[in-house]
Amino acid sequence: MSRLQIIRAEVDEILLNQPNVKIRRDGYVHLYGVSQNCAILAIKRGLDIELCTIIGLLHDIYTYKNEYDKNHALLGSIEAENLLKKLGLFTDEEIEIVKRAIRNHSNKKTQHDQYSELIKDADLLQNTLYRSVIELKNKDRLKKVFRNFGIRMKLKRMKITKE
């Protein structure tokens, strides 16, 4: 079994143990959607595809394991680090890349390393495409992501709805 398959099995186990069915469903949709976006962006940006896909799978793992917490990025980075160390399949450098990217992913206004920027973009793209809602505070970042794929569009104000 590949490292990616092992991480998917770990994520599935965490989600299957989430008693709240809505949170469990949202976890599958969001984590796997962001993970796919990470893979596509990694190809486009010349980054490690496997590592980026894993970052996407783990970036909100704390949220879906323990329900939302305002410090979910920091707590998620710790959760991911513990999981990766437990598995013993990743180098210290790979664990640090994953940990740092997850820790930084909620801070979309500050520029970080290329793996942190990738997860920010993949997360924003998933939230936008799945909910069909443009986060106005991040519209400039979203425009850059679309331009990354040669898509030019005007982002109009949309009504923000809470789910």
C-alpha positions as CSV (number, residue, x, y, z in Angstrom):
1,M,0.0,0.0,0.0
2,S,1.3,3.5,-0.9
3,R,1.8,6.2,1.6
4,L,-1.1,8.1,0.1
5,Q,-3.4,5.1,0.4
6,I,-2.3,4.7,4.1
7,I,-3.2,8.4,4.7
8,R,-6.5,8.0,3.0
9,A,-7.3,5.0,5.2
10,E,-6.4,7.0,8.3
11,V,-8.6,9.9,7.2
12,D,-11.5,7.5,6.4
13,E,-11.1,6.0,9.9
14,I,-11.2,9.4,11.6
15,L,-14.3,10.4,9.5
16,L,-16.1,7.1,10.1
17,N,-15.7,7.7,13.8
18,Q,-17.2,11.1,13.6
19,P,-20.7,10.6,15.2
20,N,-22.2,13.8,13.6
21,V,-23.4,12.6,10.1
22,K,-23.3,16.2,8.7
23,I,-19.8,16.8,9.8
24,R,-18.7,13.4,8.5
25,R,-20.2,14.1,5.1
26,D,-18.7,17.6,5.0
27,G,-15.4,16.1,5.9
28,Y,-15.4,13.7,3.0
29,V,-16.4,16.3,0.5
30,H,-14.1,19.0,1.8
31,L,-10.9,16.9,2.5
32,Y,-11.0,14.9,-0.6
33,G,-12.0,17.9,-2.7
34,V,-9.2,20.0,-1.4
35,S,-6.8,17.1,-1.8
36,Q,-7.7,16.8,-5.5
37,N,-7.2,20.5,-5.9
38,C,-3.8,20.2,-4.3
39,A,-2.8,17.5,-6.7
40,I,-3.8,19.6,-9.7
41,L,-2.1,22.7,-8.4
42,A,1.0,20.7,-7.6
43,I,1.2,19.5,-11.1
44,K,0.8,23.1,-12.4
45,R,3.4,24.5,-9.9
46,G,5.9,21.7,-10.1
47,L,5.6,20.6,-6.5
48,D,5.6,17.1,-5.0
49,I,2.2,15.8,-5.9
50,E,2.0,13.1,-3.3
51,L,3.0,15.5,-0.5
52,C,0.5,18.2,-1.7
53,T,-2.3,15.6,-1.9
54,I,-1.5,14.5,1.7
55,I,-1.5,18.1,2.9
56,G,-5.0,18.5,1.3
57,L,-6.3,15.4,3.1
58,L,-5.0,16.4,6.5
59,H,-5.4,20.2,6.4
60,D,-8.7,20.3,8.3
61,I,-8.4,16.9,10.0
62,Y,-8.7,18.4,13.5
63,T,-12.0,20.1,12.5
64,Y,-13.6,16.9,11.3
65,K,-12.3,14.8,14.2
66,N,-13.1,17.1,17.0
67,E,-15.6,19.5,15.4
68,Y,-14.7,23.1,14.7
69,D,-12.2,25.1,16.8
70,K,-11.1,28.6,16.1
71,N,-7.5,27.4,16.4
72,H,-8.1,24.5,13.9
73,A,-5.0,25.3,11.7
74,L,-2.6,25.1,14.6
75,L,-4.3,22.1,16.2
76,G,-4.6,20.5,12.8
77,S,-0.8,20.9,12.2
78,I,-0.2,19.1,15.5
79,E,-2.7,16.4,14.7
80,A,-1.1,15.8,11.3
81,E,2.4,15.8,12.8
82,N,1.4,13.2,15.3
83,L,-0.2,11.0,12.7
84,L,2.7,11.2,10.3
85,K,5.3,10.4,13.0
86,K,3.1,7.5,14.2
87,L,3.1,6.0,10.7
88,G,6.9,6.3,10.4
89,L,6.7,6.6,6.6
90,F,7.8,10.3,6.3
91,T,11.1,12.1,6.7
92,D,11.4,14.9,9.3
93,E,11.6,17.4,6.4
94,E,8.4,16.1,4.8
95,I,6.6,16.2,8.2
96,E,7.8,19.8,8.7
97,I,6.5,20.8,5.2
98,V,3.0,19.3,5.9
99,K,2.9,20.8,9.4
100,R,3.9,24.3,8.3
101,A,1.4,24.3,5.4
102,I,-1.5,23.2,7.6
103,R,-0.5,25.7,10.3
104,N,-0.5,28.5,7.7
105,H,-3.5,27.6,5.6
106,S,-6.1,29.8,7.3
107,N,-3.9,32.9,7.1
108,K,-4.7,33.7,3.4
109,K,-3.6,37.3,3.6
110,T,0.1,36.6,4.5
111,Q,2.5,35.2,2.0
112,H,4.2,31.9,3.1
113,D,6.2,29.1,1.4
114,Q,5.0,27.5,-1.8
115,Y,3.3,24.5,0.0
116,S,1.4,26.8,2.3
117,E,0.3,28.9,-0.6
118,L,-0.8,25.8,-2.5
119,I,-3.1,24.6,0.3
120,K,-4.5,28.1,0.8
121,D,-5.4,28.2,-2.9
122,A,-6.8,24.6,-3.0
123,D,-8.9,25.3,0.1
124,L,-10.3,28.5,-1.3
125,L,-11.0,26.9,-4.7
126,Q,-12.9,24.0,-3.0
127,N,-14.9,26.3,-0.8
128,T,-15.8,28.5,-3.9
129,L,-16.7,25.7,-6.3
130,Y,-18.6,23.5,-3.8
131,R,-20.6,26.3,-2.2
132,S,-20.8,28.5,-5.4
133,V,-20.0,31.4,-3.1
134,I,-17.1,33.8,-3.6
135,E,-15.4,34.8,-0.4
136,L,-15.1,38.5,-1.0
137,K,-12.2,38.9,1.4
138,N,-10.2,36.4,-0.7
139,K,-11.4,37.4,-4.2
140,D,-7.9,38.6,-5.4
141,R,-6.4,35.3,-4.4
142,L,-9.2,33.4,-6.1
143,K,-8.6,35.4,-9.3
144,K,-4.9,34.4,-9.2
145,V,-5.8,30.8,-8.8
146,F,-8.1,31.0,-11.8
147,R,-5.5,32.8,-13.8
148,N,-3.1,30.0,-12.9
149,F,-5.3,27.8,-15.2
150,G,-5.7,30.4,-17.9
151,I,-9.3,31.3,-16.7
152,R,-10.1,34.9,-16.7
153,M,-13.3,36.0,-15.1
154,K,-14.9,38.9,-13.3
155,L,-15.9,38.0,-9.9
156,K,-19.2,39.6,-9.1
157,R,-20.5,40.2,-5.7
158,M,-22.6,37.2,-4.6
159,K,-24.8,36.9,-1.6
160,I,-22.9,35.2,1.2
161,T,-25.0,32.5,2.8
162,K,-24.3,30.5,5.9
163,E,-24.7,26.8,5.7
